[in-house]
Amino acid sequence: MKAVFPQRSAGAAWMVNEFLYFLIYAYPPLS
């Protein structure tokens, strides 16, 4: 987890984005 953002909203958005990308790469059929 690289949540090094001062704004919590920005950090949460980045974490969600990375999680979505992780899911897409981990499970290609779901994309």
DRENPA-3360 file (N, C-alpha, C; in nm, 2 decimals, always signed):
BEGIN
1 = MKAVFPQR = +0.08/-0.12/+0.00/+0.00/+0.00/+0.00/+0.09/+0.12/+0.00 ~ +0.08/+0.20/-0.11/+0.16/+0.33/-0.11/+0.07/+0.45/-0.10 ~ +0.00/+0.46/+0.02/-0.08/+0.57/+0.05/+0.00/+0.69/+0.11 ~ +0.07/+0.76/+0.02/+0.15/+0.87/+0.07/+0.10/+1.00/+0.04 ~ -0.04/+1.00/+0.02/-0.10/+1.13/-0.02/-0.16/+1.20/+0.10 ~ -0.13/+1.33/+0.11/-0.18/+1.41/+0.22/-0.34/+1.41/+0.23 ~ -0.40/+1.42/+0.11/-0.55/+1.41/+0.11/-0.59/+1.27/+0.11 ~ -0.69/+1.24/+0.20/-0.73/+1.10/+0.22/-0.81/+1.06/+0.09;
9 = SAGAAWMV = -0.88/+1.15/+0.03/-0.96/+1.12/-0.09/-0.87/+1.07/-0.20 ~ -0.76/+1.15/-0.22/-0.67/+1.11/-0.33/-0.61/+0.97/-0.30 ~ -0.57/+0.95/-0.18/-0.51/+0.82/-0.14/-0.61/+0.71/-0.16 ~ -0.73/+0.73/-0.12/-0.83/+0.63/-0.14/-0.86/+0.60/-0.29 ~ -0.86/+0.71/-0.37/-0.89/+0.69/-0.51/-0.77/+0.61/-0.57 ~ -0.65/+0.64/-0.53/-0.54/+0.57/-0.59/-0.54/+0.42/-0.55 ~ -0.58/+0.39/-0.42/-0.58/+0.25/-0.38/-0.69/+0.18/-0.45 ~ -0.81/+0.24/-0.47/-0.92/+0.18/-0.54/-0.87/+0.15/-0.69;
17 = NEFLYFLI = -0.80/+0.25/-0.75/-0.76/+0.23/-0.89/-0.66/+0.12/-0.90 ~ -0.57/+0.11/-0.80/-0.47/+0.00/-0.81/-0.54/-0.13/-0.78 ~ -0.63/-0.13/-0.69/-0.71/-0.26/-0.67/-0.78/-0.31/-0.79 ~ -0.84/-0.21/-0.86/-0.92/-0.25/-0.98/-0.82/-0.30/-1.09 ~ -0.71/-0.24/-1.10/-0.61/-0.28/-1.20/-0.56/-0.42/-1.16 ~ -0.54/-0.44/-1.03/-0.49/-0.57/-0.98/-0.60/-0.68/-1.02 ~ -0.72/-0.65/-1.00/-0.83/-0.75/-1.03/-0.83/-0.78/-1.18 ~ -0.82/-0.67/-1.26/-0.82/-0.69/-1.40/-0.70/-0.78/-1.45;
25 = YAYPPLS = -0.58/-0.76/-1.39/-0.47/-0.84/-1.43/-0.47/-0.98/-1.37 ~ -0.53/-0.99/-1.25/-0.53/-1.12/-1.19/-0.64/-1.21/-1.25 ~ -0.76/-1.14/-1.29/-0.87/-1.22/-1.35/-0.91/-1.16/-1.48 ~ -0.84/-1.19/-1.59/-0.87/-1.13/-1.72/-1.01/-1.16/-1.77 ~ -1.07/-1.28/-1.74/-1.21/-1.30/-1.78/-1.31/-1.20/-1.73 ~ -1.28/-1.14/-1.62/-1.37/-1.05/-1.56/-1.37/-0.91/-1.63 ~ -1.26/-0.88/-1.69/-1.25/-0.75/-1.75/-1.34/-0.73/-1.88;
% end
